[in-house]
Amino acid sequence: MSLKEDIEKVQKKVEEISLAREMIHEDQKKNKRLFIVLLVVLVMWFCTIVYLVYVLNDIGSTEETIDIEGVETIDNSHIKIGDDVWEKSK
């Protein structure tokens, strides 16, 4: 073997090693992004569960009543709650 052939072989090996290092570096970046996405999804899932528990506990505990007196004495009065309407009787 000549010196020139040895140099060419070493250059090929260096190129292969460089390509392998680049692939490993890209895989590390991809894994880091995937980990961050996983953490974000888990945090969002946890927040959703906490909010759901809050809403379920809040719905059952709030019952408000309003007593309105003297509706008959107010001119042109009516009360609307949802689809129910109470109007002044004539």
C-alpha positions as CSV (number, residue, x, y, z in Angstrom):
1,M,0.0,0.0,0.0
2,S,1.1,3.4,-0.8
3,L,0.9,6.4,1.4
4,K,-1.8,8.0,-0.8
5,E,-4.1,5.0,-0.5
6,D,-3.7,5.0,3.3
7,I,-4.6,8.7,3.4
8,E,-7.7,8.1,1.2
9,K,-8.8,5.3,3.5
10,V,-8.4,7.4,6.6
11,Q,-10.4,10.3,4.9
12,K,-13.2,7.9,4.2
13,K,-13.3,6.6,7.8
14,V,-13.3,10.2,9.0
15,E,-16.2,11.1,6.8
16,E,-18.1,8.0,8.0
17,I,-17.4,9.0,11.7
18,S,-18.4,12.6,11.0
19,L,-21.7,11.4,9.4
20,A,-22.4,9.1,12.4
21,R,-21.7,12.0,14.8
22,E,-24.0,14.2,12.9
23,M,-26.8,11.6,13.0
24,I,-26.3,11.1,16.8
25,H,-26.5,14.9,17.3
26,E,-29.7,15.1,15.3
27,D,-31.2,12.2,17.3
28,Q,-30.3,14.0,20.5
29,K,-32.1,17.1,19.4
30,K,-35.1,15.1,18.3
31,N,-35.3,13.3,21.6
32,K,-35.0,16.6,23.5
33,R,-37.9,18.1,21.5
34,L,-40.0,15.0,22.1
35,F,-39.3,15.1,25.8
36,I,-40.4,18.8,26.0
37,V,-43.6,18.0,24.0
38,L,-44.3,15.2,26.4
39,L,-43.9,17.4,29.4
40,V,-46.2,20.1,27.9
41,V,-48.9,17.5,27.2
42,L,-48.7,16.0,30.7
43,V,-48.9,19.5,32.3
44,M,-52.0,20.3,30.1
45,W,-53.6,17.0,31.0
46,F,-53.0,17.6,34.7
47,C,-54.5,21.2,34.4
48,T,-57.5,19.8,32.6
49,I,-58.2,17.2,35.3
50,V,-57.8,19.9,38.0
51,Y,-60.2,22.2,36.2
52,L,-62.7,19.4,35.7
53,V,-62.7,18.6,39.4
54,Y,-63.1,22.3,40.2
55,V,-66.0,22.7,37.8
56,L,-67.7,19.5,39.1
57,N,-67.4,20.6,42.7
58,D,-68.5,24.2,41.9
59,I,-71.6,23.2,40.0
60,G,-73.3,21.3,42.8
61,S,-72.6,23.9,45.5
62,T,-74.0,27.1,44.0
63,E,-77.7,27.4,44.4
64,E,-79.0,31.0,44.6
65,T,-82.5,32.1,45.0
66,I,-83.8,35.6,44.5
67,D,-87.0,36.8,46.1
68,I,-88.7,39.6,44.2
69,E,-91.6,41.3,45.9
70,G,-93.9,43.8,44.5
71,V,-93.8,42.8,40.8
72,E,-97.5,43.5,40.5
73,T,-97.0,47.1,41.5
74,I,-94.3,48.0,38.9
75,D,-95.6,49.4,35.7
76,N,-94.8,47.3,32.5
77,S,-92.6,44.8,34.5
78,H,-91.6,41.3,33.6
79,I,-89.0,38.9,34.8
80,K,-87.2,36.6,32.4
81,I,-85.0,33.7,33.7
82,G,-83.9,31.5,30.9
83,D,-87.0,30.7,28.8
84,D,-89.4,31.4,31.7
85,V,-91.1,34.8,31.6
86,W,-93.3,36.2,34.4
87,E,-95.2,39.3,33.3
88,K,-97.4,41.7,35.2
89,S,-101.0,40.5,35.1
90,K,-103.4,43.2,33.8
